[in-house]
Amino acid sequence: MAGALALVTGLTAPAHAGVTTTPAVVSVERDAPAVYGRAAYLMDASSGEVLFDKDGGERLPVASLTKTMTAYLVLQVATPTDVVRIKPEDVAYAEDGGGTTADLRAGDRLTVGELLYGLMLPSGADAAHALARTYGPGVEGFVARMNATARSLGMNDTRYVNADGLPTPDGDGYSTARDQAVLAAHALRVPLIKEVAGTRWHDLDATGEHRSYSWRNTNRLLGTPGAIGLKTGFTRAAGYCLAFAGESDGRVLVGVLLDESVSSRRFSTAEALLSWGSARQSA
């Protein structure tokens, strides 16, 4: 991969112009990597320069990329050492909804910092529910705050319906590759999110407060030297999704792929886009 890919803290929030809902392709060079997903976006997080845009303004479901907003919002209102008690409804929500889980056990008491690993690595819907329930207060209140936060970040083509991205009987939420790239840039300015997203596996020993846990990151891009998260996602409606980031020559690049039909290809495509974007800026 051209240049070292390692996200640094303190990146400048990207410029974000008004978002339209009309799909468009801009700043796509003829030598850019092939992108088979329905939408993709790559930007320089420091300058806001768009490097690649394939239908980046099209509203689409984003599956578990939703959990990035959950992590971001929780850390606006809670501290990592706050303790959350897992309730039976948190466990049942993930099991009944068919979502991925962190295998949390009712009665366990985990800190917010620990729960973020369960949220982001195995993509635990149970962890998302526990955090939203606690810091909404109530899941509905938390979702309302997610949407308000999205507006404050300029994510004008985003609507969340829950804290995890699972389909609901009343329909899915939606966002765009562009909006999710903006969120990624903001979220990765938070040191704990950067740390968690870049962790390949995380173990918790049993204590008097909780049983032992072992969580492995679903993000295979982390196998690329220097690359960092950010978040994977999948539902039948959303396809395979990925938010990703890296740095080369002091420039932070963030990108998003939505509705890829082949799981492994989202990681190889992200790696290719980061390499291409780095080479393009260095030329």
MARRO-842303 format. One record per residue (C-alpha): residue in three letters; y, x, z. Coordinates in steps of 0.001 Angstrom, whole numbers, plus 524288, in hexadecimal, padded with zeros to 5 digits. Each point is the difference from the previous one (the first is absolute). Last residue first. Example, Ala and Ser with C-alpha at 12.3 -4.5 7.8 and 13.67 -1.06 7.14 Angstrom:
// residues 2
REC  type      Y      X      Z
REC   Ser  7FBDC  83566  81BE4
REC   Ala  7F290  7FAA6  80294
//
This chain:
// residues 283
REC  type      Y      X      Z
REC   Ala  83295  806D9  7E327
REC   Ser  7FE62  7FF0F  80EB9
REC   Gln  80280  7F15D  8005D
REC   Arg  7F5F7  7FD41  7F56F
REC   Ala  7F601  8090B  80634
REC   Ser  80100  7F8CF  80D01
REC   Gly  7FF2B  7F2B9  7F986
REC   Trp  7F428  80424  7F829
REC   Ser  7F8F6  80540  80BF8
REC   Leu  8034E  7F3ED  807F4
REC   Leu  7FC02  7F71C  7F4CF
REC   Ala  7F310  8071D  7FE26
REC   Glu  7FCB6  7FF1D  80E79
REC   Ala  80346  7F190  80009
REC   Thr  7F78E  7FDD6  7F3F5
REC   Ser  7F48E  8072B  8063D
REC   Phe  80167  7F79F  80C2B
REC   Arg  8018F  7F2FC  7F8E0
REC   Arg  7F47F  8039E  7F754
REC   Ser  7F660  7FFE6  80B3F
REC   Ser  80175  7F160  8025C
REC   Val  7FF07  7FB88  7F1E4
REC   Ser  80738  7F37D  7FC29
REC   Glu  80D91  80495  80400
REC   Asp  8088E  7F4C1  80480
REC   Leu  80B6A  80795  805A8
REC   Leu  8036C  80E75  80051
REC   Val  80B2C  804D6  8087D
REC   Gly  80790  80CAC  80062
REC   Val  807FD  808E1  808A6
REC   Leu  80537  80D67  7FC6B
REC   Val  806C1  80902  809AB
REC   Arg  80729  80B79  7F9FC
REC   Gly  8002A  80CF5  80740
REC   Asp  7F925  80757  7F530
REC   Ser  7F51C  7F608  7FFD5
REC   Glu  7FDC5  7F526  809C3
REC   Gly  7F60A  7F51E  800C6
REC   Ala  7FE61  7F15A  800E7
REC   Phe  7F685  7F4CE  7FDC7
REC   Ala  7FF18  7F130  80087
REC   Leu  7F324  7FB53  7FA4F
REC   Cys  7FA7A  7F34B  7FAE4
REC   Tyr  7F2B3  7FB8E  7FB14
REC   Gly  8000E  7F208  7FB00
REC   Ala  80A18  7F6B0  805A0
REC   Ala  7F8D1  7F314  7FDFF
REC   Arg  7F28F  80542  8034E
REC   Thr  80592  80701  80BC3
REC   Phe  80261  80E72  801C0
REC   Gly  8097A  80932  80697
REC   Thr  8022D  80E5A  802B5
REC   Lys  80B0A  80602  807BA
REC   Leu  8089B  80C2C  8009A
REC   Gly  7FA47  8097F  7FFE7
REC   Ile  80399  80E89  7FF30
REC   Ala  7FCAE  80A6F  7F606
REC   Gly  80019  80E61  803CA
REC   Pro  7F29E  8034B  7FAA5
REC   Thr  7F9F4  7F42C  7F93B
REC   Gly  7F5A2  7FA12  808E2
REC   Leu  80AB3  7F75C  80591
REC   Leu  7FFAE  7F897  7F320
REC   Arg  7F359  7F9EB  804DF
REC   Asn  80772  7F651  80875
REC   Thr  7F64E  7F7C0  807BA
REC   Asn  802EE  807F6  80C38
REC   Arg  7F4CA  80112  809A0
REC   Trp  8007F  7FA09  80D87
REC   Ser  7F78A  8034D  80BBE
REC   Tyr  80188  7F7F6  80C51
REC   Ser  7FB4B  80197  80DFE
REC   Arg  8010A  7F493  8096C
REC   His  80CD1  7FC03  80647
REC   Glu  8082A  80055  80C6E
REC   Gly  7F6FB  8074D  80934
REC   Thr  7FEC7  80A2B  7F573
REC   Ala  7F76E  801F8  7F40A
REC   Asp  803DF  80B18  7F6FA
REC   Leu  80882  7FCC3  7F464
REC   Asp  7FD0E  80654  7F2E0
REC   His  808C9  800DC  7F404
REC   Trp  7FCA6  8030D  7F1F2
REC   Arg  80768  8045D  7F3DF
REC   Thr  80D6C  80023  8066B
REC   Gly  80B87  80010  7F687
REC   Ala  80387  7F1C7  80232
REC   Val  7FFCF  801F1  80EC0
REC   Glu  80921  80BB3  7FFF0
REC   Lys  80990  7FA13  7F64D
REC   Ile  7FFF5  7F341  80799
REC   Leu  8027B  80798  80C92
REC   Pro  80B55  8079D  7FA16
REC   Val  80752  7F419  7FAC9
REC   Arg  8068D  8046D  7F34E
REC   Leu  7F339  7FC73  7F972
REC   Ala  802DA  7F1A6  80233
REC   His  80D04  80088  7F8CF
REC   Ala  7FA90  8068E  7F3DB
REC   Ala  7F3FF  7F73F  8001C
REC   Leu  80872  7F3D0  8011B
REC   Val  807BC  803E2  7F3E6
REC   Ala  7F347  802C1  7F8DC
REC   Gln  7FB12  7F297  80435
REC   Asp  80C12  7F994  7FA4D
REC   Arg  7FE24  806D3  7F2ED
REC   Ala  7F180  7FD06  7FF27
REC   Thr  8037C  7F1D7  80255
REC   Ser  7FD72  7F666  80AFC
REC   Tyr  7F81E  7F3C8  80241
REC   Gly  7FA4F  7F746  80A77
REC   Asp  7F380  7F91A  7FD2A
REC   Gly  7FD2B  7F187  7FFBA
REC   Asp  7FFC4  7F479  80979
REC   Pro  7F1AB  801E4  80342
REC   Thr  80354  80E37  8031F
REC   Pro  7FC9A  80CA4  7F91A
REC   Leu  7FFAD  80C15  808B3
REC   Gly  80C13  808A8  7FFA9
REC   Asp  7FFAB  80489  80E39
REC   Ala  80BED  7FB25  80770
REC   Asn  8008D  7F27F  7FA06
REC   Val  80780  7F832  7F5CD
REC   Tyr  808C8  80AEE  7FB0A
REC   Arg  809B8  7FDD7  7F515
REC   Thr  8058B  80B0D  7F7CE
REC   Asp  808EB  7FFC4  7F436
REC   Asn  80C91  80314  80757
REC   Met  7FB27  80C58  80681
REC   Gly  80DD4  804BD  802E6
REC   Leu  7FC42  8061D  80CF2
REC   Ser  806A7  7F528  807C5
REC   Arg  7F8E2  7F5CF  7F7DE
REC   Ala  7F2E3  80637  80346
REC   Thr  803BF  8002A  80E55
REC   Ala  802BB  7F16D  7FF9E
REC   Asn  7F2DA  7FDCE  7F97E
REC   Met  7F8E5  807E8  80A3F
REC   Arg  807AD  7F8FC  80AAC
REC   Ala  7FB21  7F2E3  7FB1A
REC   Val  7F24A  8059E  7FFBF
REC   Phe  80178  80413  80E3F
REC   Gly  8046D  7F280  8041C
REC   Glu  7F468  7F9E0  7F936
REC   Val  7F6B6  809A1  80678
REC   Gly  804F6  7FD78  80DAF
REC   Pro  80AD9  80778  806B2
REC   Gly  80100  8055B  7F62B
REC   Tyr  7FC4E  80C5E  8075D
REC   Thr  7F343  7FC49  80686
REC   Arg  7FA46  7F6FF  7F5C1
REC   Ala  80422  8093A  7F517
REC   Leu  7F9CA  80BBD  806B1
REC   Ala  7F342  7F903  80305
REC   His  7FF4A  7FA11  7F265
REC   Ala  8023E  80D14  7F94F
REC   Ala  7F5B7  80680  80890
REC   Asp  7F62A  7F55F  7FC87
REC   Ala  8037B  8017D  7F1A3
REC   Gly  7FBDB  80E1D  80156
REC   Ser  80344  80889  7F45E
REC   Pro  7F58C  80A20  80370
REC   Leu  80AD7  80A4B  800D5
REC   Met  80CBB  7F843  800FC
REC   Leu  7FDCC  7F585  80A46
REC   Gly  7F631  80709  8088B
REC   Tyr  808BB  80C0B  7FFCA
REC   Leu  80BA7  7F75D  80349
REC   Leu  7F832  7FA6E  80B50
REC   Glu  7FFBF  80D37  806A7
REC   Gly  80EC5  8014C  7FF67
REC   Val  801C3  7F20F  804B7
REC   Thr  7F7B1  80350  80BC7
REC   Leu  7F2B6  7F9E4  801A1
REC   Arg  7FA86  7F6A3  80A24
REC   Asp  7F26F  7FAEC  7FD1A
REC   Gly  7FD0B  7F219  80434
REC   Ala  7FB51  7FB90  7F2B1
REC   Arg  7F9D1  80B1F  7F877
REC   Leu  8063B  8060F  7F40B
REC   Asp  7F743  802A9  7F47A
REC   Ala  80B6B  8060B  7F874
REC   Thr  7FE2D  7F529  7F61E
REC   Thr  7FFF2  7FD3A  7F183
REC   Gly  80287  7F1CC  7FD0A
REC   Gly  7F652  7F4EE  7FE45
REC   Gly  80961  7F62B  805DB
REC   Asp  7F67B  7FB9C  80A89
REC   Glu  7FD41  80DEC  8046D
REC   Ala  80E23  8047F  7FFC4
REC   Tyr  8052F  7F406  8070F
REC   Ala  7F491  7FFA0  80974
REC   Val  8032C  80D94  80543
REC   Asp  80E50  7FCD3  8021F
REC   Glu  7FC9E  7F29F  805A3
REC   Pro  7F6FE  80651  80A00
REC   Lys  80BA5  8075A  805A1
REC   Ile  80336  80E8A  7FF83
REC   Arg  80983  8041A  80AA1
REC   Val  80B86  807D5  7FADA
REC   Val  805C2  80B84  8077C
REC   Asp  80D37  80612  7FCF9
REC   Thr  7FEDF  80EC5  7FE82
REC   Pro  803D0  8002F  7F19F
REC   Thr  80CBA  7F8E5  80311
REC   Ala  802D6  7F25F  7FB13
REC   Val  80A91  7F8D4  7F854
REC   Gln  802BB  80850  7F3F5
REC   Leu  7F284  80623  800FF
REC   Val  7F9CA  7F2BA  7FE0A
REC   Leu  80830  7FDCC  7F3C8
REC   Tyr  7FB66  80C4A  7F915
REC   Ala  7F1B7  7FDFC  80395
REC   Thr  80033  7F1EA  7FB35
REC   Met  80793  803EC  7F3E0
REC   Thr  7F576  809EC  7FCC6
REC   Lys  7F5DB  7F593  802DA
REC   Thr  8044E  7F852  7F40D
REC   Leu  7FA53  80AD6  7F784
REC   Ser  7F3DA  7F8C2  80460
REC   Ala  8004A  7F65B  7F4A3
REC   Val  80B96  801FD  7F6D2
REC   Pro  800D7  7F2D3  7F93A
REC   Leu  80890  800F0  7F3E2
REC   Arg  80E3A  7FDD5  7FC57
REC   Glu  80391  8082A  7F420
REC   Gly  80B5A  80956  8023A
REC   Gly  7F860  80C94  7FDE8
REC   Asp  7FAD4  7FB6D  7F2EE
REC   Lys  7FC9E  80E17  7FCE9
REC   Asp  80A9F  80890  80594
REC   Phe  7FF40  80EC7  8009F
REC   Leu  809F0  80A1C  80456
REC   Val  80A07  7F72E  8065E
REC   Glu  80A9C  807FB  806A8
REC   Gly  802BF  7FB06  80DC6
REC   Ser  80597  80D49  803B8
REC   Ser  7F7F8  80326  80C0A
REC   Ala  7F441  7F765  7FD77
REC   Asp  7FDFF  804F0  7F23B
REC   Met  7F8F3  7F4AA  7F9C4
REC   Leu  7F2F4  7FBD5  7FA7F
REC   Tyr  7FC5E  7F1F4  7FCC5
REC   Ala  7F3C3  7F983  7FAF2
REC   Ala  7FBCF  7F277  7FBBB
REC   Arg  7F3FA  7F9F0  7F9A5
REC   Gly  7F77B  80BC6  8025C
REC   Tyr  7FB78  80820  7F46F
REC   Val  809E2  80AFD  8012F
REC   Ala  7FEB3  80AEE  7F604
REC   Pro  80746  80C1E  80456
REC   Ala  80DDC  8020E  7FAE5
REC   Asp  801FF  807C2  7F368
REC   Arg  80720  7F4DC  7F931
REC   Glu  80978  7FED7  80B30
REC   Val  80134  7F364  807A5
REC   Ser  80DD6  7FEBA  80536
REC   Val  7FFDB  7F147  7FEA2
REC   Val  7F5A5  7F589  7FE47
REC   Ala  80413  7F264  803D3
REC   Pro  7FA60  7F418  80697
REC   Thr  80AB6  7F613  802E8
REC   Thr  800CE  7FD39  80E86
REC   Thr  80CA8  80770  801AF
REC   Val  8034C  80948  80AF3
REC   Gly  80DF2  803BA  8036F
REC   Ala  801B5  80E96  80140
REC   His  7F8DE  80836  809E4
REC   Ala  8046B  80DBD  8034C
REC   Pro  7F56E  806B9  80780
REC   Ala  80077  80295  80E8A
REC   Thr  80173  80E8A  8022A
REC   Leu  7F3FB  80738  80438
REC   Gly  7FFCD  803CB  80E40
REC   Thr  7F1D2  80374  80153
REC   Val  7F8EC  807CA  7F5B1
REC   Leu  7F53C  7FBBA  7F6F7
REC   Ala  7F723  80A92  7FB00
REC   Leu  7FC1E  801C0  7F1E7
REC   Ala  8016D  80E2E  7FC37
REC   Gly  803D3  80218  7F1F1
REC   Ala  7F8F2  7FBC1  7F3BB
REC   Met  7F2D3  7FA8D  803CF
//
